[in-house]
Amino acid sequence: MGFFDFLTEEIAIDLGTANTLIIHNDKVVVDSPSIVARDRVTSKIIAVGKEASMMQGKTHENIKTIRPLKDGVIADFDASEQMINLFIKNIPALKKKLFTPALRMVVCIPSGITEVEMRAVKESCERVNGKEVYLVHEPMAAAIGIGIDIMQPKGNMIVDIGGGTTEIAVIALGGIVCDKSVKVAGDVFTNDIVYYMRTQHNLYVGERTAEKIKIQIGAATEDLDLPPEEMSVQGRDLLTGKPKQVQISYREIAKALDKSILRIEDSVMETLSQTPPELAADIYNTGIYLAGGGSMLRGLDKRLSQKTDLPVYIAEDPLRAVVRGTGIVLKNLPRYKSILIK
């Protein structure tokens, strides 16, 4: 450090199954879907992020859309590396530089990740010019992003529902006391909706449409105070093969998602049952914090609250809680030294 500091740029990355967010100079500079589109003939990456997500489900045989991350971990090493590389090159402040600066990165990873998967993330980052790569667990970053002082001798429970995994953790004294990582999250919800539309309405819808349904009228319970309006969905009729349209209500989506949400509830209960008594007493007073895109599902907080008899709070801007926490860690590396995985 010292003289060469001006050659080093610092970035914080939240490598998500659904979205990748990057913070540079305290600002979110990249926020786009984790998707790449590749030309099958030349093996070149044609589009990445929002552009590639527009192509999803609409490609011909020479173009393939890939989601390099599955269940919160890297599934396609090559595609993920090129994706990270392109995202970093798109950061406005780095575009102006003559040569690529060395990067100091903090990247967040799921808490249930294995050593091999951890190394994959690290190597991907080192190949895109990351000189110092630090890893931090997602629930930890989410807690910091929500504004919890994690260094205190006090228990806090975080449930981070992302695209690929749901991370549940009890945090105290800057460490994770007990945690559980379940592979039930946004993607599973989307597949549930696809399956429901096929079995109940004989309508075949794509992933993008299912995602839209989830965002517009997705709900976790059938009794909402402010129910969303019915939505018309277009797709292919499985019986006649013609395109058709049906009206669906949030109650149907609540039914479709019921099983998956039950699994998340059970995991929360299991984590609570493993919590040491002193921390359980703290959680009784502080409640449960929800972060991640999945926590925006209507009525989910209410449903979890009824199941656990605890107050449940949703983070403000839950989609960015994790990356904001990662950014705070990046700014105060010496303070958070103990929670980083080098």
Sequence and secondary structure as in RCSB ss.txt:
>XXXX:A:sequence
MGFFDFLTEEIAIDLGTANTLIIHNDKVVVDSPSIVARDRVTSKIIAVGKEASMMQGKTHENIKTIRPLKDGVIA
DFDASEQMINLFIKNIPALKKKLFTPALRMVVCIPSGITEVEMRAVKESCERVNGKEVYLVHEPMAAAIGIGIDI
MQPKGNMIVDIGGGTTEIAVIALGGIVCDKSVKVAGDVFTNDIVYYMRTQHNLYVGERTAEKIKIQIGAATEDLD
LPPEEMSVQGRDLLTGKPKQVQISYREIAKALDKSILRIEDSVMETLSQTPPELAADIYNTGIYLAGGGSMLRGL
DKRLSQKTDLPVYIAEDPLRAVVRGTGIVLKNLPRYKSILIK
>XXXX:A:secstr
  GGGGGEEEEEEEE SSEEEEEETTEEEEEEES EEEETTT  EEEETHHHHHHTT   TTEEEE  EETTEES
 HHHHHHHHHHHHHT HHHHTSSS  EEEEEEEE TT  HHHHHHHHHHHHHTTEEEEEEEEHHHHHHHHHT  T
TSS  EEEEEE SS EEEEEEETTEEEEEEEES SHHHHHHHHHHHHHHHH EE  HHHHHHHHHHH BSSS  S
S    EEEEEEETTT  EEEEEE HHHHHHHHHHHHHHHHHHHHHHHHHS HHHHHHHHHH EEEESGGGGSBTH
HHHHHHHHTS EEE SSGGGHHHHHHHHHHHTTTTTGGG B 
